[in-house]
Amino acid sequence: MRGRCTQPTRPIPAGSRRRESVLGLAVVSLVTVAAVALTVQGWRGRIPAFDLVTYVHSVRDLLATGAVPEHGDTGSYGSLKPPGTAWLMVPSSVLFDDPRLSEYAGTAGLHLTALLGLFLLSRKYFGTWCACLAVVLYGLSETGLFLAGSLWPNGRPEFFVWIVYLASEWVTRRDPRFLAAAGAVWGLAMHVDMGITPAILVLPALWLLYRPPLRIRPLLVAAGVVLIVWMPYLSFEAPRGFADVRSQLLFQPILPSNYADSWCNPNASLRRLADAGGSQAASSAQTSAVDGASYPGRPLVGRADETVDKLISNFRPLANVPGRLALSVVLMLIVVTSMLLSSISGASGGGARPAGARRFGDLPLARPTIGAVTAGLVVHGLTRLPGVDGALPAYAVSALQRLATLVALGGIAVLAGVCAVSVANRVLARRSVHLQSDELAAQKRLLAVSLAVPWLTLVALAEPGKPERFWWIWPLQVLFLAAFATDVLPRLGAARPVAWLVQAVLLVLVIGNGLLLNRADAWLADGWSGRDADEVQVVDYVADRVASEGDGQAAIGYQIFIYPFMANSNITNPQYKVGAEFDLLLKYRRGIANGNTCAEGVSPSDEYRIVRTRPMSEDWAPRHYFHVPLDDRFRLLRELGPYQVFTRNP
C-alpha cells in the first residue's frame, strides 16, 4: 500500500486563517527588511565580485542595445554557465547607475520570495508558529543573509523552496498543473545555475511514493516556457557541441591545456605568495588551471571525513560559541531526527497493528526500490566492461555510470529510510507512544523525502571543500530545525518550557552569526552606506587623471593578487582578466575604457600601473600574482591603502 497525502481533514476557521496570514506576512516582511538592510549595509565598501563581471556587462548591453545575454560566467570546470543571473540584475541596473548596486534589488526580491515560500510550506505541515520560526532562522542566518545580498551564481534556495511547495500541492491537491509549475521553476532555476540539478529528483521520488496524477498538456506548456527562456543559451551552445552543458552536468573540466596562449605574454610567470613574510611558491605550472577543476576522477562518496564535512556544511556558520564543530554535528542530527520523527506515527489506536509492524516485503516502495538498486548496479557494471569506452563516447559512459550509481545509492537510501520508519514505528508501538495519525505522518513524510533526496545526492556527488553546493537546501534544513522545537518535542511529551528553551537556543546559535554582528557593528561605526572601498578610491583617482588629460581611454595595468582562473579562463571568456572588476568600475562608474586587454593584466604599453602591495589577511583570499618587476619607466604617483598607483614617464 502506497502512502497517500491529502489535505488536512480538520477545517480551519476563516478568521483564524486570515489572522495567521496577516501574522505570516508581517514576519516575512519584517525579516526581509531587516535582512536586506543588514546585507546592503556598507555597499560603498564592496565592489562587484569577479564572477559577476560577465553578468554586469551582459545586463548593461541588454539595457543599452537590447542584446540578449547568451552565457554567464566561467564555472569551476572551465565551462560557460547559463545567463540567468543577468536577468536577475535587471531591476537594480534600471534603478541604479552605480555598478556596486547591481545585485541588491534582485536579491531583495529573491529573499522575499524564499521567505514567503518557506512560510507557506512550513505552515502547511507544521503550523503558523513553526513557519514564523523557520522564516526568522533562515532569513537572518549567515547563509540567508549572504544570499540576500549576493547573486553569486550557485544553486538558489528560492527556487528550491517553491519547487517543493508546488510539488506538495501536486501531491495533496492531486492536480498535475502543479507538477508542471514545479518543473518550470526547476527549468528557470537551472538557467541561473545548474548546481540545483538534483532538485528535479524530488518529483519522481514523490510520484513513486504517492502516485499523484500526471498529464502531458501542462508539462508541454511548462517545457515550452522553459525552452523559450533557454533558447539564447542553447543557440550559443549548439555550435560548441553543448560542451559547456555536458561539463556542468557531468563534472568534466574542459578548460584547454594551452590556456596561456591567450595571454599577451604566454611565458609570464604566475607565482604564489606562500605566507605573510613574502616567500614565493612555484609558478602556475603546479597550480590547477581552474580552481576546483582538479577533481574529475573523484569517487562518488569520498572518505568518511569528507562525507561528514559535507553533511554539516550548512550548519557551520553559527554564533561564536565554544564547541561550534560539535554543535554543528548536533544540529545536523537534530534535522535528521526531526525528519524521521515527523515521518512516523507510532502506535495505532484500538490495538490495531501499526504500519511499522508489517513485513519488510510489504512496506511501500520496498520491491520497486530493490529493483532500482539492482538495475543501477547492473548498468554500472556493464559500463565497466572492456570495449564500452570504444563503443560509446566518453561523456556518455560517464553519464551512464553516474546515473546508475545515483539510482543505486538513491535506492539504498530509500530502503534505509523505509527500514528506519518501520523500526521507529515498531519501537513506539511497543511503548504505546502515539505521535500522530498515519495521515499526518504521510503528509510530513513528503517534506522529509524532498530534503533527503537532494541532500544525499549532493553528499554523493559534490566536490569536497565546496560548501556553497549545499546552500540551496538550507531552507528545508531550517524548516526541520524549527519543526523539531515546535512540533516534534511537544508530540514527544516535552514540557512547554523545554520547547521554548530549545527555540531560544536555536535563535541564539543561528542568528548570532558573525555576518549579522559584523554588519551591525559596521553600521554603528561607519553608517549604513559605509565608506568607499580602496579599489573605488584607486579607480576614482586614475579616472580623474585620465579625464584631466581630455581622453576617455588609457592603458591601465594591474599587478594584484588573483586566483589562477581569473587569467586562465580568458581563453574561453575574454572578459576574464586580471583587474576585470577594476575595468568594470572604470567603465560604468566613470566612463573610462581600459586599452589594456591582456589576460595577465599588464602590458609594455601601460600608461598607468596599479600595484597591490599585500594580500588580504583572510585564509580564502587570493595569493597568486604575475611576477612582472616595475622598471625605471614608471614613477609612483600615490598610495591608497594597500595599493600603489604608478604612471609611465613620457
N, C-alpha and C positions, 0 to 999 in steps of 0.2 A: 504494500500500500504506500503510495507516494504521499509526501506531505502536501497539505492544501493550505494556502494562505488567503484569507478573506478579510474583508473589512471587520473592525471590531463590532461585536454584537450589541454592546451597551450603548444606547443613544446618549449623546452629549447635548445638554440644553443649549439652545441657540444663544442665550445671553452669556453663558459661560464660555462658549466658543468665541464669541466676539471679544470678551474681556481677555481671553488668552491670546487672541490675535493681536489686540492692541498692546498687551504686555510684550509679546514677542517682537513686534515691530519697533517698540520703544527700545528694547535691549539691543536688537540688531543695529538700529540707527545710532545709539549712543556708543556702542563698541566700534562701529565703523568710523565714526567721527574721531573717537579717541585714537584708534589705530592709525588712521590717516594723518592726524595731527602729529603723532609721535614719529611716524616713519618719514614724513616730509620734513620734519624739523632739521635744520642745518643744511637745507638743499644747496645753499650757496657754496658750502664746503665740499660738495661732491661733483664729480664730472661724470658724463655717461660712461658706463662700463665698456671695456674694449669689445666684448662680444655683442654689444648693441649698436656699434658703429654702422654696420651694414643696414640695420633696420632704420636708423635715423636718416641715412642717406636715401633709402627707398621711400620713406614716407614724405620726405621733403620733395623728392622728384615727383611723387604722386600728386601732391598739392600744387606744385609749380607747373607741371607739364601734363598731368593725367596719366603718366606711365605707371602701369600696374606692377607691383612688386612681383618678381619672378622667383626669387630664392632668398633665404635668410643667411644667417652666419655660418661659419665653418665649425662643425662639431668636433668632438674629441677623436673621431675616426678619420678626419680629413674630408668628410663629405659635407655638401651644402644642404642645409636644412630647409624646410618649407618656410614661406614668408609670413605666416600668420601673425607673428608678433608685430610686424609693421602696421597691420590694420588696427591692433590694439593701441598703437601710438597716435593714431589719427586725432582723437579728441584733444590730447594735450598739445599736439603740434598746431591744431587750429586755434586753440586758446592762447598759447604762449609762444613767443618768438625765441626765448632762451632755450637752447638745446638741453640745458641741465634739467628742464622741466618736461622732458619728452615722455616720461612714463606715468606721471602721478595721476592724471585724470583716468587713464586706463586701469591702473592698479586699484584706484578707489572704487571704480565700478565693479571690478572683478571681486574685490574683497567683500563688498556689499552683497554681491551675488552668492558668494560662497557662504557667508553667514546666514543669509536668508534660506538657502537650500539646506544648510545644516540644521537650522531651527525647525524647518518643516519635517525633515527626515527624523530628527530626534523626537519631536513632539508626537509624530505618528506612532512610534513604537514605545516610547518611554515617558511621555507626558511633558507638560509645559516646563516644569521646574528643571528637569534634566536638559531640555532643549536650551533654556537660558544659561545653564551652567556650561554646557558644551560651547555655546556661542562665545561666552566670556573667555573660556580656556583657550579655544582656538584663536579667536580674534586678537588676543593680547599675548599669545605665546611668542617665543622668539622666531620660530619659523613663520607663523602667521604674520607677525609684524614685518619681517623681511619681505615676504611676498606681497604685502600690502603696499610696498614702496619700490618694487623691482619687477621688471618684465624679463628678467634673465630667462632665456628660453629653455626651461626644463618642463617636465610634465606639470600642468597647472591643476591644483586641487579643486578649483572652482568647477571645472568640467567634470571631475570625478564625482563630486557630491551630487551633481544633477543627473549624471548617468545612473547612479544608484537610486536616486529618488524616482526618476522616471521608470526605471526597471521595477521598482517596488510597486508603482502604480499599475504597471502592466500586469504584475502578478496578482495584486489584490483586486483590481477592477476587472481583470480578465479582458482587457481592451488592447488589441495589438497595435493601436496607434501610438501607445506609449512606448512600445518596443522600437518603433520607427523613430520616435523622437530621441530615445536614448542612443540609438545608433547614429543619428545625425549629430548629436552633441559629441559623441566619440570621434566622428569624422572631422568635425571642426577642431576638436582638441588636438588631433594628430596634425592638423595644418599648422598649429602653433609649435608643437614638439612631439616627436614620435616616442619620447620616453614614456608616454602614457599608453602605449600599445597594449600592455597586459589588462587594461581595464575592460577591453572587449570580452575577455574570457568570463566576466561576470554573467553576461547574458546567456550563453549556452549552459552555464552551471545552474542558473535559476530555472531555465527551461527543463533541464533534466530533473530537477528537484520538485518543481511544482506543475509543470506541463501547462502553462498558460497558452491561450490560442495564438496562432500565427496567421498572418495574412500578407499576401505578396504585394498588393497595391500600395499600402502605406510605406512598405520597405523600398519600393521602387521610387516613390516620391522623395523619400529621405535620401536615397542614393543619388538621385538627380540633383538635389540641392548641394550635397557634398561634392559631387563631380564638378559643378559649376564653380564652386569655391576653389577647388584644386586645379582647375584647368590651366591657369598660367604656369604653375609649378610643373605640372605633368608635361606641358608643351616644352618647357625648358629642359626637362629631363629626357624626353624622347630621343633627341639626337645623341645624348650621353649614354644611351642604353640603360637608363634608370639606375645607373651605378650608385648614385647617392642614396636612393631609396633602399637598395639592397644592403648598402653599407650600414645604414642605421638600423635596419630590421635584423640583420644577421651579425652585427658587431664586427664588421670587416674593415680594417684600416685600408684606405685607398689613396693616401697621400703618396704622390710619386716619390721615388727614392732620390730623384735628381732635383729635389725642391730648391736647392741652392742655385740652379741655373737661372731662376727668375730674379736673383739678386743683381744689383748693378756690379757688385764685386763678388763673384762666386767663391772666391778664396778668402772672403772675410772671416775673421776668427771670432767665433761666439764662445765666450768664456763664462764661467760661473764663479760668483763671489761665495766662497765656501763658509766664511764666518765674518763676524763684525770686524775682525782685525785686518781683513782685506786679502787674505790668502786666496789664491786662484786655483780652481779645479781645471780639469781638462776641457778641451774645446767641445763644440757641439757634436762631434763625431760620436761621443759617448752618451749623448742625450737622446731622448726619444724625439722623433721627427714631429710628432704631435702629442702633447701631454695626454696621458691616459690611453694611448693607442697601442701600447706595447703589451697588451694582454689578450691577443687574439686567440691563443690556444688554451685559455683557462678552462678548468673543469667547471661543469655547471654548478656543482656545490663544492666550495673550496674547503680549506681547513676549518677546524672547529672554531678557532678564534675569529676567523673572518666571518663565519656564519653568525656567531654571537654578535659581532660588531655590526653586522647588517640588521639583525633583529632589534637592536637597541638604538639604532642610529637616530631615529626621530625622538628618542627620549633623553638624549644627552643634553640639549640646551635647557638647563634648569637653573634655578636660583643658586647662587654661590654659597652652598652649604657643605659641611663635611660629608664625605661619603657619596659624592654625586654619582660615581660609577655604579655603586651598589644600588642607589635609588633609581637609576635608570633601569637596571635589571628588574627591580621591584615593580616599577610602573609598567614595564613590558609584560611581566607576569600577571599583573592586575588586569590588563587588557585581555590577555588570553583567558584568564579565569572568568572575566565578565562575558566574553564571547561564549564560553562553554555553559555557564550557569544561565545565561539568557536563552539558550537553545534547548534547555531541558525542562521537563515539567515536574518530575518527581512522582510520588505515589498517586495513583488514581483513586478517586473516591469509591466507596462501596465495595472495597476489596477486589475491584477489577484488576486484572493482570496488567501491570504497567507496560508501556510500549517498549521500554528498555529490557524487559524480560523475555522478549521474543528471541527465537533462534537467530544466529547471525545471518544465515542464508535468507531469512525472511525480512531483514531490515531493508528500508528503502535504499535503492541505488547499489546494494551490495553486489548483485550479479553483474549488472552492466558495468560497474566500476572495475570489477575483476577482469572483465573482458577488455576494457580500455587499457588497463595496466599490461595485460598480456600482449595486446596488439602493439602497444608502444614499444615494449621490449623486443618483440619480433622485428618490427620495422627498423629499430635502431641496430639490431644485429645484422639485418640484411644489408644495411648501408655500409657495414664494415667488411663485407665480403670482398675478396680480390676482384678487380675488374670493374667495380661500380664507379670508381673515380673516372675511368676512361669512358664509360657509357653515358654518364651524366655530367653536366657542368659542375664545377667545384661548389658554386654557390647553391645549386640545387641539392647536392649531397649534404652540405652544411645545414640547409633549411630543413631537410627531412630529419636529420639527426636531432636537431634542436626541438623540432615539433614532436618527434617520437618520444624523446626524453622528457619533454614537458608534459606530454599526455601521461606517461608512466608515473612521473613524480606527482602530477596532479591527482591521478587515480589513487596513489598510495596515500596522499594527504586526505582525500575524501574518505577512504577506508579508515584511516586513523581517526578522523572526526566522527564517523559513524560509530566506531567502537567506543570512543570517548563518551559520546552522548548515551550510548547503550549502557556502559558501565556506570556512569553517573546516575542515570535514571534508576538502575537496579539498586545502587547503594542507598539512594534517597528513599526508594520504595521500602527497603528493609527497615529503615529508621522512621518510616511513616512521616516523612517530610514532604509536604506538598508545596512546591514553589509557585506554580501557576498552572493554568489549564493547558491541555495539549494544543489547543487552538492558538493561545498566546505564544507558546513555545515555537510553534511552526512559523508564526509571523516574525518573531525576533530572529529566528534562525536565518531568515533571508539576509539580515544585516551581517550576521556572522560570516555567512558564505561570501557576501560581497566584499568583505575585508580580507578574509582568509585567502581567497583565490589570488588576487593580485599581490598580496604580501608575500606569500610563499613563492610565487613566480619571480618576484624581484630578488628574494633571497637566493633563489636558484640561479638567476641569470645576471644580476647586476654585478658590475666590477667592484672589487674591494676598494675602500678609500673614496667612494663616491656617495656620500650621504644624501646629496641632492636628488639622487634617483628615487628616494623614498618619500620625498616631501609631499607628493600629491596624495598619498594615502593617509596623511596625518589627521585630516578632519574626522575620518571614521575611527581612528585610534582614540582621538579625543572623545568622540561620542561614547565609546565603551568605557573610558575612564569615568566620564560623568555618570553613565548608567550604573557603574559599579557602586558609586556613592549614593545615588538617588533611588535606585530600583533593586539592585541585587542584594545589598546589605539589609534593607528592610524586609525583603522576602525571606532572608535567612534568619530573621528574628532579631537583628541587631537593634539595640535601643536607639531612639532618635538622637540623643546627644552624640553617640558614636558616629552615626551617619553624618551629622553636622560637622564633627571634628574632621572626618575624612575629607569632606568637601573643602573645609578651610585649608587643610594641608595641601590638597591638590592646587588650590588657588595660589597659595604661597610659593609652591615649588615651580609651577608653570609660569605664573605671571611675574614673579620676582626675578625674571631673567636679566642677563646683562644688557641686552639691546634696549629693553624698556628703560632700565635705570640709567644707562648712559645717555639716552636721548633726553630723559627728564633732566639730568644734571646739566647737559649741554644747553638745554632750553633756558635754564636759570642763569647760566654763565654767559652765554653769547646771544641770547634772544632766539626767537623762533626760526628766523631765516638763517642765522649763523653768519659766519664770515667767509669771504671768498677763499677758495682753495688756493694753495700755492700755484697749482697749474693754471688757474684762471688769472692770477696776477702775472704770471710769466707771459701768457697769451696776450693779455692786455698791453703789457709793456712792449713786446715785439710788434704787436699790431699798431700801436701808436707811432713807433719809429717808422714802420713801413708806410703808414698813411702820411706821415710828415714828409716823406720823400715823394709824395704825389703818385704812388703806384699802388695798385691793388693786388700785387703778386710779388713774392720773393721766394728764393730758395732757402728753406729753413731745415736744418739737420737736427737730429736728436741722438744724443748718447745717454740713454736712460736704461733702467733695469726692466727686463721683459721676461715673459715666458717664451720658450723657443717657438711655440706655434704662431706667435704674432708675426714672425718673419717667415717661418717655413711655409705657412698656408698661403702666402702671396701667390704661389704658382697656380692655385686654383681660384683664389679670390683676391683680385688686385687691391681691394680696399683694406686688406690685412697688410700692415706695415708698421714698423717701429714708429711710434708717435701718431698713430691714426686718430687717437682721441684728441690730441692737440690740434691736428689739422681740422677736425670737425668743429672744434670751438672757434678756430680762426675763421673758418668759412661761414658758419651760421651765426656766430655771435658778433664778429667784426667785419665780415665780408672780405677777408683776405684769403687768397688762394696760395697754396704752397707749391712751388715749382719743383720741389724735390719729391719724386715719387718712388725712390729706391726702397726696396723692402727692408733693407738693413738700417734705414733711417738717415744715413749720411752719404754725401757725395762730394767730389772735389770742387763742385761749383757752388757749395753752400755760401750764402751771404750771411746767414746767422747760424749759430750752433747753440743748442740748448743742452746743457750737461747736468745730469743728476749726480751729486757727489756721494750720496749714501742711500741705501735702500730703506724701505720701511722696516720697522722693527718686528712686525708680526711674522710668525713662522711660515705663513702661507704666502708671504709677499715674494714677488719675483726676485731672482738673484742673478739672472743671466744678463750679459751685456756684450756688445760688439767692441772689441779692443781696437780702437782707431785713435792713436795719440794725436792730440792737437799740435799743429805745427806753428811756426812763428807768424803765419799769415793772420792768425786770429788773436784778438785782444779782448780782455774781459771788460764788459760793459757794466754788469750789475749782478749782485747776488740776491736771490729771493728765496728765502727758506733753504731747502736742500738743493736748489737749482742755481746754476751759473749761466748767464747769457753772454755769448761771445759774438763779435762781429768780425768779418774779414776785412783786413786793411785794403784800401784801394790799390 
